[in-house]
Amino acid sequence: MTQSPALVWFREDLRLSDNPALTGALDHGPSLCLYIFDTSPERRALGGAARWWLSRSLMALSTAIAARGGELLVMRGDPAEILPRLVRDAGIGLVAWNRRYEASAIALDKALKAELVASGVVVESFNAALLNEPWQVKSKAGGPMQVFTPYWRAARERGTPRPPLPAPEGIRQAKLPATLRSMTLSIEELGLEPRKPDWAGGLRASWMPGEDGAQARLADFLDDGLAGYRTERDRPDRPGTSRLSPHLRFGEIGPRQIWHTVQMALETGETRGSPADAEKFLSELGWREFSYHLLFHNPELATRNFNRRFDGFGWEQDAAGLAAWQRGLTGYPIVDAGMRELWETGWMHNRVRMVTASFLIKHLLTDWRAGEAWFWDTLVDADPANNAASWQWVAGSGADAAPYFRIFNPVTQGEKFDPDGAYVRRFVPELTKLDAKFIHKPWTAPQTVLREAGISLGEDYPRPIVDLDFGRRRALAALAELRAET
Ligand code: FAD
């Protein structure tokens, strides 16, 4: 009797190593490797930058699978229709996948599992994306947690994450019936990359999507970046962070792999980073875990104020302000540098994400959801949990939020974290020649200084679109009004 083949359904786990669903399917026997580009209306569509990343990541995965004797089958449509048909027509006996945590994905996976199991198929699901499942970390009372520090303490008390799995040496490919071949597409046919215009040049120059790119990033970071991470991580003018976020987003590397590689590098002295640097770095993975914990327990995290009191907040409708912010033309150099870094490279430094988000929410009094949506469209690491949780954190409407009255001043933030203006000069070339003394507040520079730097304010570079003091007072007044009402 021949054993029925298995199917591994790749989703946000685009890697071969430490991929328990892949290992589980291959342990069962010959397998089909499948990716479905999900077009069902229930799922939030990926933004432009993430689509570009996905395209490149799928190409890398497809090459890696082919090198091991398999084939990545790519399809497009609604998985609720595609998967049962494929399983039936290919005579699949076991389906394996790694879990996802957005409400729409959970609902889809649950429904599919029930349908497949009812038809006699074994379905196995695994955790590839997190150190702990969102439901495994609980408060003392047994419920969800709302504050990071106790969350992370409780998560750490659960012990060392299990060691990562090796990549399979070979992939025994099951046969795809000819009738199903017509359902497959090439990755190019998914049309995920921009064509007219092709705005992805900066993304191509900045990133190497795929598992090899992720491993190379981690190795470089341990060589160069971990030493001093505790302080350097706040400096956008220096390469002080790992830039692993898009690789994590698409599951090209998993947190368990990062965790164990860091520990190993510390033990063997392969990194100049100190245990304190490593602890800080791993706690950032903890923030990612915490975001997923919040998302799992609050499925509407990207659309509804976690703190419902904010539902009555008096946001302004400032379309011109929003457009200036999106284009990096606010007149505040650190904000503009961040927004242009985002546009050019699909990524923005964490410190500058906080400053730009605060500027939009507080100084322009614009609903955080407008910023969340822009980041969703333009970030290569746009993440359903991290993006939503971070925007709510800055807005003050989230769990464990920065208090609303904490308003980042873009001038002092720039002077503190980009003291020579190197970051601003890199992304705002109009200001390249401006003296460091004025680089974060060009409107205060004497005319002679501006002229020498070749800047005519209002022509080459905008004047501030909002007065900082006015913006701050308006934001605090809106908060006071909310407090009075609720
Ligand atoms: P490192 O400092 O090297 O940290 C390692 C990893 O830890 C990161 O790759 C990331 O997975 C995680 N991490 C680090 N900082 C945070 C944080 N504050 N919250 C949650 N996880 C963290 N991160 C995303 O991955 N996707 C998003 O869509 C996203 N949107 C954000 C929006 C706003 C307004 C803000 C303030 C932050 C956002 N972040 C987001 C969090 C953070 O800015 C990025 O994770 C970080 O800049 C990624 O760079 P890195 O990989 O070099 O980080």
Residues whose N, C-alpha, C, O or C-beta is under 5 A from the ligand:
A	BS01	FAD	T241 S242 R243 L244 S245 L248 F281 E284 L285 W287 R288 M348 H349 N350 R353 M354 A357 D381 A382 D383 N386 N387 S390 W391
